[in-house]
Amino acid sequence: MDTHSRIAAPNGVLDTIVIGAGLGGLGAAAKLIEGGRSNLVVLEAETQVGGVWRENRYPNVACDTPIDLYAYSFYPGDKWSSNFAPGNEIFAYLQEFADRFGVTPKIVFGARVAEALWDDSKALWRVTTEDGRTWVGRYLVWSGGLFSQPTLPKIKGLESFTGESIHTTEWHDGIDLTGKRVAVVGGGATSIQVVPYAAEHAKELTVFVRTPSYVLPRPDINFGEKDRLSPEFARQQKERRAEWFNRFEVIARSRFPMNGAVIAEQEAVWKEQFDKQVHDPHAREVLTPHYRFGCKRPLFSSAYYPALQRDNVTLVGRGVSHLAGSTIVDVEDDAYPVDMVVWATGFEPSGMLGGLVIRGRDGRELEDEWRAIPHAYFGTMVEGFPNFFLINGPNAGGASVTDVVEAQVGFILANMAEADARGAQTIEVADEVYRSFNEDVQTRADASVMVRGNCNSYYRVGGTGKVFTHWPDTVEAFQRRIKSDAPAGVVFRTVEAVR
């Protein structure tokens, strides 16, 4: 019996189809199964679970949120070597998580979804993969991830470049920087992890930082097996989780609305490390942000600034213009000979669907609906798309991503139970409530440091448009409101009523 027939229900109709087996998709599937809704399938394009933690294998890749906060509260993990867990440990955790909660047998690997179409007459979703396989389900849950679409600059000379050129998602074990002249392009979350490794192993390293980040100290705590086996370990995990949750909530409160005094306190923490570690006048000029803390993603590293001041490192405070032969050329036409270019240029959250076609009622296509700005109801529902739910959708981002996912899945399960109790076939969000909610989200976002802090950021459409990534309040407020306020905007209908 193949995987498709093993998972399908006797009548061929599933309760739920989940797209994506990364952190969010696995968490959603686990809670659905735990909630008694095990008639589901998880469609995963690749051959393993893990999402970004499967794709990103570059040196020093690690969680920049403490793992006590990043791991699911109901499964904190017990094999971490550090509080800022390395990527391979998170990848292993997700594999273990999928097995532990019975998700693995529900996954169909190698199932890249091409389209999902809503059938209004039957109140069902029909999902088709690129190879022509089809699943039909009552509910559809998308968890493709905000960081699933790598950003590779459209640079002239890429095809004729004589060296090696890779995005950080393409890193593999066969890459050896020894004796090479290497360029790393980018000054964000990926770059601060790659640069210390590249500086240590490359013969020469050129780092292009067009826009620097606020890099705060990373308070590493290493755990040995003896620590993990201690009866105190679980209690300490909870304490660290609460401490970091509160710390990030302070940052959230300073962002929405913009609170200059609290932001200045965070900037002072950055400056203390910066002044201790960066003394070269050129490096200080290049690495000093000219925007307010919280406008872009705050980062944690105690190794990044020292790495940039090694003798074999050249720091360039300009963007890249093009590649020419065996050189990389900046916007002022200065050329640097290199054997390899590493593009630490991140991802494009506004393209999160990655070409996936999702059509709701009256043939409305989600990508078209989101063309001006991605939007959702509590990051979870979209008006005009019945029985459709998002995990970590637009304006649901926060430092504690798993807390958001857990709150979202609780909301989804409650709606499914209510639909069953009412004998309703569809779960939707009311038009007026949806519009009012998103207007309020944007009003709050417009008052934030993300808009008023003088930066260009992937948090915003096109870098300078509307904020579409973050919940404009604290995570605690999201947890509270999705439970207390969100249900009032949900509408339950029968198929006859829809007609």
Helices and strands as residue ranges (DSSP letters): H 3-7, E 13-19, H 23-34, E 40-43, H 52-55, H 67-70, H 87-100, G 104-106, E 107-108, E 113-119, E 124-129, E 134-142, E 164-167, G 168-170, E 181-185, H 189-201, E 204-208, E 215-216, H 225-229, H 233-255, H 260-277, H 281-287, E 299-300, H 304-308, E 313-316, E 320-324, E 327-330, E 335-337, E 340-343, G 349-351, E 357-359, G 361-363, H 366-369, E 388-390, H 401-422, E 426-429, H 431-446, H 449-452, G 461-463, H 475-484, G 486-489, E 490-493, H 495-498
